[in-house]
Amino acid sequence: MKRMTHPQHGWQMVQPADVPMFERAGWTECSPPETTAIDDPVEPDQQKPEPVKTRKRRVKNDDSL
């Protein structure tokens, strides 16, 4: 499979038999380093804080009051 890029549509993996059709539509073959994803690290202040865990107290239904 080959990687093809397009200015509007990004990139896509294409079967070798489909390359001529994609080239006619304006796609170009690209090298793998151009399309590799970059992992964006999440900054500590952007992380969601953990929710506070609370325990509910069980109350018996006491009719003696």
N, C-alpha and C positions, 0 to 999 in steps of 0.2 A: 504494500500500500504506500501511496505517496501523500505527502502533505501539500495541500494547495491553499493559497491565501487569496483573499479578495478584500479590497478596501472597505466595503460596506458590510460584508458578512463574516469577517474574521478568517478563521482557518478551518479546514476539514480534511479528514483522511479520505483518500479517493482510490478506488481500484485502478490498476494500470489501464484497463480497457476503457475507463471513463475519462482519462486525462484529456484526450482531444476535445471532447464535448465541453469540459470545464474550461479549457484554454480558449475556446471560441466564445465562451460566456464572460471572459475577462479575468479568469482566475490565473494565478501564476504559481509555479512550483517553488517551494521554499525549502531551506535547510532546517534541520531540527533545532538548532540553538535560537532561531528567530521566534519559534512558537512555544518554547518551554515556559511553563508557568513559574512565577516568582512567588514564593511563600511570604506573605506579609505578616510579620509578627504582630500580635495584638499587644498594645501597650497596657501596662498594669492598671492604669486609671480607666481604661475603656472596658475592662472586664466587669461583668455583673457581679455584685456582691451576693454571697450565699444568703438565702432566706433564713430568717431566724426561726429556729425550731422551738415550738412551744408545746407543752403538754397540757391537755385539758384535765381538770380535776373531775373525778367521778363523784357524783352526788347521789346518795341513796334517797329514794323517795320515802321519807319517813312520815307516816300519818299520825304519829304519836304527839306531834306538836300541837 
